Amino acid sequence: MGMWASLDAMWEMSAEKRIFGAVLLFSWTVYLWETFLARRQRRIYKTTTHVPLELGQIMDSETFEKSRLYQLDKSTFSFWSGLYSEVEGTLILLFGGIPYLWRLSGRFCGYAGFGPEYEITQSLVFLLLATLFSALTGLPWSLYNTFVIEEKHGFNQQTLGFFMKDAIKKFIVTQCILLPVSSLLLYIIKIGGDYFFIYAWLFTLVVSLVLVTIYADYIAPLFDKFTPLPEGKLKQEIEVMAKSIDFPLTKVYVVQGSKRSSHSNAYFYGFFKNKRIVLFDTLLEEYSVLNKDIQEESGMEPCNDGEGDCEEIKAKNKKQGCKNEEVLAVLGHELGHWKLGHTVKNIIISQVLSFCLTVLSRRFEFQADAFAKKLGKAKDLYSALIKLNKDNLGFPVSDWLFSMWHYSHPPLLERLQALKNSKQD
């Protein structure tokens, strides 16, 4: 009788409480599932203390241990920050934080002379307060991640002043985009009638495409310095490779990512006949500021390729990054995503949130690797993947369930195995 009485009582609850209860139940279920997966992967970090035999030829024990400890610290941070986020969200729902913030927004609007009929204005004030609250509560976690974890493992390049200036700038830029877009979206919902959801979806899709198009030209330069890749062998080879697959390349940029972090990356952007490639300076052995800093600290003079001891000097000064051939191999992989239509497919798929997106993304990564292989870059991509994994302290051993659920990119060993048979091509 007790169980049925409880069920009857539940159905007598208000609709709002049932909705909140369902939201909390779903949220905590997802959180517990994610925690279970993270615990499986953390066990891998703890127990895999020696380089596996299959990695013996591509990773030294020192790098392996650094990577293991880095991932352990990241997993600990992820657990506590995730738990805090979940508890914070629960308390906000239980104690009426959202209705309170809405009423507070209404009071602010009232002070400015806007009555209850100005719903869109009140909604924008609500969004501003909500994002400000989120930024403030998330700031300590971001500071700890940057100046404790990333600093400890040698990735952070930021000063506290730069970090705070950057955070304020990001908040302002976010509001300049979020508030106008949200006001238009709310207006569309208000006048859209029975089919408002279709118009709203089309609007958000168009906005997404516009932001992707303008991000690197107008938004990213507000935070990082973009400079054209200097004329030389690397630029020529990039242009030749792009032309060979009819990639409509217009510009190649180097972004000074080293002022934030020593992590490396590369990407392309743009639509139709206006494509640009962006290379992080930390990816390029010849252009990395970090490598130059090491060279200056060592007291050694820069060397030219014509000098007999140039390779020895480079080896001593080398901190990170890839040789030109390896950079081209990485770009061959990225261009494979374009040639095989992965970019457009991902945009379409992202409109339907699903676990299938991760599965398909992994498949795309293998296909892009295979495309680079067809360009004759298998050997260089093989070595580039190893270097990038080392530079970013990626841990090459993964729990299969954690990997399947989280990794949009296949684990290093799986990618190397796919390239191994033809890396001599």
C-alpha positions as CSV (number, residue, x, y, z in Angstrom):
1,M,0.0,0.0,0.0
2,G,2.9,2.3,0.8
3,M,4.2,2.2,-2.8
4,W,0.8,3.0,-4.4
5,A,0.2,5.8,-1.9
6,S,3.6,7.2,-2.9
7,L,2.6,7.0,-6.6
8,D,-0.7,8.7,-6.0
9,A,1.0,11.5,-4.1
10,M,3.5,11.9,-6.9
11,W,0.7,12.4,-9.5
12,E,-0.9,14.9,-7.2
13,M,2.2,17.1,-7.4
14,S,2.1,20.2,-9.5
15,A,3.2,19.9,-13.1
16,E,6.1,22.2,-12.4
17,K,7.4,20.0,-9.7
18,R,7.1,16.9,-11.8
19,I,9.0,18.6,-14.6
20,F,11.8,19.7,-12.2
21,G,11.9,16.2,-10.7
22,A,12.2,14.7,-14.2
23,V,15.0,17.2,-15.1
24,L,16.9,16.4,-11.9
25,L,16.5,12.6,-12.4
26,F,17.8,12.8,-15.9
27,S,20.6,15.1,-15.0
28,W,21.9,13.0,-12.2
29,T,21.5,9.8,-14.2
30,V,23.7,11.2,-16.9
31,Y,26.2,12.5,-14.3
32,L,26.4,9.1,-12.6
33,W,26.9,7.4,-16.0
34,E,29.7,9.8,-16.9
35,T,31.3,9.3,-13.5
36,F,31.2,5.6,-13.9
37,L,33.0,5.9,-17.3
38,A,35.5,8.3,-15.9
39,R,36.2,6.0,-13.0
40,R,37.0,3.2,-15.5
41,Q,39.4,5.4,-17.4
42,R,41.0,6.6,-14.2
43,R,41.7,3.0,-13.2
44,I,43.6,2.7,-16.5
45,Y,45.7,5.8,-15.6
46,K,46.5,4.4,-12.2
47,T,47.3,0.8,-13.1
48,T,49.1,1.3,-16.5
49,T,52.4,2.5,-15.0
50,H,54.8,1.1,-17.7
51,V,54.9,1.7,-21.4
52,P,53.0,-1.2,-23.1
53,L,55.1,-3.4,-25.4
54,E,53.3,-2.2,-28.6
55,L,54.3,1.4,-27.7
56,G,57.9,0.6,-26.8
57,Q,59.3,1.9,-30.1
58,I,57.2,5.1,-30.2
59,M,57.1,6.5,-26.6
60,D,59.8,6.7,-24.0
61,S,59.1,5.9,-20.3
62,E,59.6,9.5,-19.2
63,T,57.0,10.9,-21.6
64,F,54.6,8.1,-20.8
65,E,54.8,8.9,-17.1
66,K,54.4,12.6,-17.7
67,S,51.3,11.9,-19.7
68,R,49.9,9.5,-17.1
69,L,50.3,12.0,-14.3
70,Y,48.8,14.8,-16.4
71,Q,45.7,12.8,-17.2
72,L,45.4,11.7,-13.6
73,D,45.3,15.4,-12.5
74,K,42.9,16.2,-15.2
75,S,40.5,13.4,-14.3
76,T,40.6,14.5,-10.6
77,F,39.8,18.1,-11.6
78,S,37.0,16.9,-13.9
79,F,35.4,14.9,-11.1
80,W,35.3,17.7,-8.6
81,S,34.3,20.4,-11.1
82,G,31.6,18.1,-12.5
83,L,30.3,17.3,-9.0
84,Y,30.2,21.0,-8.2
85,S,28.4,21.8,-11.4
86,E,25.8,19.1,-10.7
87,V,25.2,20.2,-7.1
88,E,25.0,23.8,-8.1
89,G,22.4,23.1,-10.8
90,T,20.4,21.0,-8.3
91,L,20.3,23.7,-5.7
92,I,19.3,26.3,-8.2
93,L,16.3,24.1,-9.2
94,L,15.3,23.1,-5.7
95,F,15.5,26.6,-4.2
96,G,13.9,28.4,-7.2
97,G,16.9,30.1,-8.5
98,I,15.6,30.5,-12.0
99,P,12.2,32.1,-11.0
100,Y,14.1,34.3,-8.6
101,L,16.5,35.5,-11.4
102,W,13.5,36.1,-13.7
103,R,11.8,38.2,-11.0
104,L,15.1,40.1,-10.4
105,S,15.3,40.8,-14.1
106,G,11.8,42.1,-14.1
107,R,12.7,44.5,-11.2
108,F,15.7,45.8,-13.1
109,C,13.6,46.4,-16.2
110,G,11.1,48.2,-14.0
111,Y,13.7,50.5,-12.7
112,A,14.6,51.4,-16.3
113,G,10.9,52.0,-17.2
114,F,10.1,48.7,-19.0
115,G,6.9,47.0,-17.8
116,P,5.9,43.3,-17.8
117,E,4.9,43.6,-21.5
118,Y,8.5,43.9,-22.5
119,E,9.2,40.2,-22.3
120,I,12.1,40.2,-24.7
121,T,13.9,42.9,-22.8
122,Q,13.4,41.1,-19.6
123,S,14.6,37.9,-21.2
124,L,17.8,39.6,-22.3
125,V,18.4,41.0,-18.8
126,F,17.8,37.4,-17.5
127,L,20.4,36.0,-19.9
128,L,22.9,38.7,-19.0
129,L,22.5,37.9,-15.2
130,A,22.6,34.2,-15.8
131,T,25.8,34.3,-17.9
132,L,27.4,36.7,-15.4
133,F,26.6,34.3,-12.6
134,S,28.0,31.4,-14.5
135,A,31.2,33.3,-15.3
136,L,31.7,34.2,-11.7
137,T,31.1,30.7,-10.3
138,G,33.2,29.1,-13.0
139,L,36.1,31.5,-12.6
140,P,37.8,29.8,-9.6
141,W,37.7,26.5,-11.5
142,S,39.2,28.0,-14.6
143,L,41.9,29.7,-12.6
144,Y,42.8,26.4,-10.9
145,N,42.8,24.5,-14.2
146,T,45.1,27.1,-15.9
147,F,47.5,28.1,-13.1
148,V,47.7,24.8,-11.2
149,I,47.1,21.9,-13.5
150,E,48.3,23.3,-16.8
151,E,51.1,25.2,-15.1
152,K,52.2,22.1,-13.3
153,H,52.5,20.1,-16.5
154,G,54.2,22.9,-18.5
155,F,51.4,24.0,-20.8
156,N,50.3,27.3,-19.4
157,Q,51.9,30.4,-20.9
158,Q,49.5,33.0,-19.5
159,T,50.1,35.6,-16.8
160,L,47.3,36.3,-14.3
161,G,46.8,39.7,-15.8
162,F,46.5,38.3,-19.3
163,F,44.1,35.7,-18.1
164,M,41.7,38.2,-16.4
165,K,41.9,40.6,-19.3
166,D,41.1,37.7,-21.7
167,A,38.2,36.6,-19.5
168,I,36.6,40.0,-19.4
169,K,37.1,40.4,-23.2
170,K,35.5,37.0,-23.8
171,F,32.5,37.9,-21.6
172,I,31.9,41.2,-23.5
173,V,32.3,39.6,-26.9
174,T,29.9,36.8,-25.9
175,Q,27.3,39.3,-24.8
176,C,27.7,41.3,-28.0
177,I,26.8,38.1,-30.0
178,L,24.4,36.4,-27.5
179,L,22.0,39.3,-26.7
180,P,21.2,40.4,-30.3
181,V,20.9,36.8,-31.6
182,S,18.7,35.9,-28.6
183,S,16.4,38.9,-29.1
184,L,15.8,38.0,-32.7
185,L,15.2,34.3,-31.8
186,L,12.7,35.3,-29.1
187,Y,10.9,37.6,-31.6
188,I,10.7,34.8,-34.1
189,I,9.2,32.5,-31.4
190,K,6.8,35.2,-30.4
191,I,5.4,35.8,-33.9
192,G,6.0,32.3,-35.4
193,G,2.7,30.8,-34.5
194,D,2.2,27.1,-34.6
195,Y,5.3,26.5,-36.6
196,F,7.6,28.7,-34.6
197,F,10.0,25.8,-33.9
198,I,10.8,25.4,-37.6
199,Y,11.5,29.1,-38.0
200,A,13.6,29.1,-34.8
201,W,15.6,26.1,-36.0
202,L,16.3,27.6,-39.4
203,F,17.4,30.9,-37.8
204,T,19.8,29.1,-35.4
205,L,21.2,27.1,-38.3
206,V,21.8,30.3,-40.3
207,V,23.4,32.0,-37.3
208,S,25.7,29.0,-36.8
209,L,26.9,29.1,-40.4
210,V,27.5,32.8,-40.2
211,L,29.5,32.5,-37.0
212,V,31.6,29.7,-38.4
213,T,32.3,31.9,-41.5
214,I,33.3,35.1,-39.6
215,Y,34.9,33.6,-36.5
216,A,38.5,33.3,-37.7
217,D,38.4,36.7,-39.5
218,Y,36.6,38.9,-37.0
219,I,36.3,37.2,-33.6
220,A,39.4,35.1,-33.1
221,P,41.8,38.0,-33.9
222,L,40.3,39.9,-30.9
223,F,42.0,37.3,-28.7
224,D,45.0,36.0,-30.7
225,K,47.4,37.4,-33.3
226,F,47.0,35.9,-36.8
227,T,49.8,36.5,-39.3
228,P,50.2,35.2,-42.9
229,L,52.5,32.2,-43.2
230,P,55.8,33.6,-44.6
231,E,56.8,32.8,-48.1
232,G,58.9,29.7,-48.2
233,K,59.0,26.0,-48.8
234,L,56.3,25.1,-46.3
235,K,53.8,27.6,-47.8
236,Q,54.6,26.4,-51.3
237,E,54.1,22.8,-50.5
238,I,50.8,23.6,-48.7
239,E,49.6,25.4,-51.8
240,V,50.7,22.6,-54.1
241,M,48.9,19.9,-51.9
242,A,45.7,22.1,-51.8
243,K,45.7,22.5,-55.6
244,S,46.2,18.8,-56.2
245,I,42.8,18.1,-54.6
246,D,41.1,21.3,-55.8
247,F,40.9,22.8,-52.3
248,P,40.1,26.5,-52.9
249,L,42.8,27.9,-50.6
250,T,43.1,31.6,-50.4
251,K,45.3,32.3,-47.3
252,V,47.5,30.4,-44.8
253,Y,47.7,31.9,-41.3
254,V,49.9,31.2,-38.3
255,V,48.2,32.0,-35.0
256,Q,50.2,32.8,-31.9
257,G,48.7,30.2,-29.6
258,S,51.9,30.0,-27.6
259,K,51.0,33.0,-25.5
260,R,48.2,31.0,-24.0
261,S,49.3,27.4,-24.0
262,S,51.9,25.0,-25.6
263,H,49.1,22.8,-26.9
264,S,49.1,22.6,-30.7
265,N,46.4,22.5,-33.4
266,A,45.5,23.2,-37.0
267,Y,42.2,23.8,-38.8
268,F,40.7,25.3,-41.9
269,Y,37.5,27.4,-42.3
270,G,35.5,29.2,-44.8
271,F,32.8,28.4,-47.3
272,F,32.6,27.9,-51.1
273,K,35.7,29.3,-52.9
274,N,37.2,31.2,-49.9
275,K,39.1,28.6,-47.7
276,R,41.8,29.5,-45.2
277,I,44.1,27.3,-43.2
278,V,45.2,28.2,-39.7
279,L,48.3,26.7,-38.1
280,F,49.2,27.1,-34.4
281,D,52.8,28.3,-34.0
282,T,53.2,25.5,-31.5
283,L,52.6,23.0,-34.3
284,L,55.5,24.3,-36.3
285,E,59.0,23.4,-35.2
286,E,60.5,26.2,-37.3
287,Y,58.1,29.0,-36.1
288,S,57.3,28.1,-32.5
289,V,58.1,30.9,-30.1
290,L,58.6,28.3,-27.4
291,N,61.5,26.7,-29.4
292,K,63.0,30.1,-29.9
293,D,62.8,30.9,-26.2
294,I,64.7,27.7,-25.5
295,Q,67.3,28.5,-28.1
296,E,67.9,31.9,-26.6
297,E,68.1,30.5,-23.0
298,S,70.7,28.0,-24.2
299,G,72.9,30.8,-25.5
300,M,73.2,29.1,-28.9
301,E,73.0,31.1,-32.1
302,P,70.3,30.3,-34.7
303,C,71.6,27.9,-37.3
304,N,71.1,27.7,-41.1
305,D,70.5,24.4,-42.9
306,G,73.9,24.9,-44.6
307,E,75.8,24.5,-41.3
308,G,77.2,21.1,-40.6
309,D,76.2,21.0,-37.0
310,C,72.7,22.4,-37.6
311,E,70.8,19.2,-37.0
312,E,72.7,18.7,-33.7
313,I,71.9,22.2,-32.6
314,K,68.2,21.7,-33.5
315,A,68.1,18.4,-31.6
316,K,69.4,20.1,-28.4
317,N,67.1,23.0,-28.7
318,K,64.0,21.1,-29.8
319,K,61.0,21.5,-27.5
320,Q,58.0,20.6,-29.6
321,G,56.3,20.9,-32.9
322,C,56.5,19.0,-36.2
323,K,58.8,19.2,-39.2
324,N,57.4,20.6,-42.5
325,E,56.7,17.1,-43.9
326,E,54.8,16.2,-40.8
327,V,52.8,19.4,-40.8
328,L,51.9,18.6,-44.4
329,A,50.7,15.2,-43.3
330,V,48.5,16.6,-40.6
331,L,47.1,19.1,-43.1
332,G,46.5,16.2,-45.5
333,H,44.4,14.6,-42.8
334,E,42.4,17.9,-42.3
335,L,41.9,18.4,-46.0
336,G,40.6,14.8,-46.1
337,H,37.8,15.9,-43.9
338,W,36.9,18.6,-46.5
339,K,37.3,16.4,-49.6
340,L,35.2,13.6,-48.1
341,G,32.5,16.0,-47.1
342,H,32.8,15.5,-43.3
343,T,32.5,19.2,-42.4
344,V,29.0,19.5,-44.0
345,K,27.9,16.1,-42.7
346,N,28.9,17.1,-39.2
347,I,26.9,20.3,-39.4
348,I,23.9,18.3,-40.5
349,I,24.4,15.6,-37.9
350,S,25.0,18.2,-35.1
351,Q,21.4,19.3,-35.5
352,V,20.3,15.9,-34.1
353,L,22.2,15.3,-30.8
354,S,23.1,11.6,-30.5
355,F,25.8,9.2,-29.4
356,C,26.0,8.3,-33.1
357,L,27.8,11.6,-33.7
358,T,30.8,10.3,-31.7
359,V,30.8,7.0,-33.5
360,L,30.6,8.6,-36.9
361,S,33.3,11.2,-36.0
362,R,35.7,8.4,-35.2
363,R,34.9,6.8,-38.6
364,F,35.6,10.2,-40.2
365,E,39.0,10.4,-38.5
366,F,40.0,7.0,-40.0
367,Q,38.8,8.1,-43.4
368,A,40.8,11.3,-43.2
369,D,43.9,9.4,-42.2
370,A,43.4,7.1,-45.2
371,F,43.0,10.1,-47.4
372,A,46.4,11.5,-46.1
373,K,47.8,8.0,-46.8
374,K,46.6,8.2,-50.4
375,L,48.5,11.5,-50.7
376,G,51.7,9.6,-49.8
377,K,51.8,11.1,-46.3
378,A,51.4,7.9,-44.3
379,K,54.9,7.8,-42.9
380,D,54.9,11.5,-42.0
381,L,51.4,11.4,-40.5
382,Y,52.5,8.4,-38.4
383,S,55.4,10.3,-36.9
384,A,53.3,13.5,-36.6
385,L,50.6,11.8,-34.6
386,I,53.3,10.4,-32.2
387,K,54.8,13.9,-31.8
388,L,51.5,15.6,-31.3
389,N,50.5,13.0,-28.7
390,K,53.9,13.6,-26.9
391,D,53.7,17.4,-27.1
392,N,50.1,17.4,-25.7
393,L,50.8,14.7,-23.2
394,G,48.0,12.5,-24.6
395,F,47.7,9.2,-22.8
396,P,47.7,6.4,-25.4
397,V,45.9,3.7,-23.3
398,S,42.1,3.9,-22.9
399,D,39.3,2.0,-21.4
400,W,37.2,0.7,-24.3
401,L,33.9,1.9,-22.9
402,F,35.2,5.4,-21.9
403,S,36.8,5.7,-25.3
404,M,33.7,4.6,-27.2
405,W,31.5,7.1,-25.4
406,H,33.8,10.1,-25.2
407,Y,36.5,10.1,-27.9
408,S,35.5,11.7,-31.2
409,H,39.0,10.8,-32.3
410,P,40.2,7.2,-32.2
411,P,42.9,6.3,-29.7
412,L,46.5,6.8,-30.9
413,L,47.3,3.1,-31.2
414,E,44.2,2.4,-33.4
415,R,45.2,5.2,-35.8
416,L,48.8,4.1,-35.9
417,Q,47.8,0.5,-36.6
418,A,45.7,1.7,-39.5
419,L,48.7,3.6,-40.9
420,K,51.4,1.1,-40.0
421,N,51.0,-1.3,-42.9
422,S,51.7,1.4,-45.5
423,K,53.7,4.0,-43.7
424,Q,56.6,3.2,-46.0
425,D,54.5,4.2,-49.0
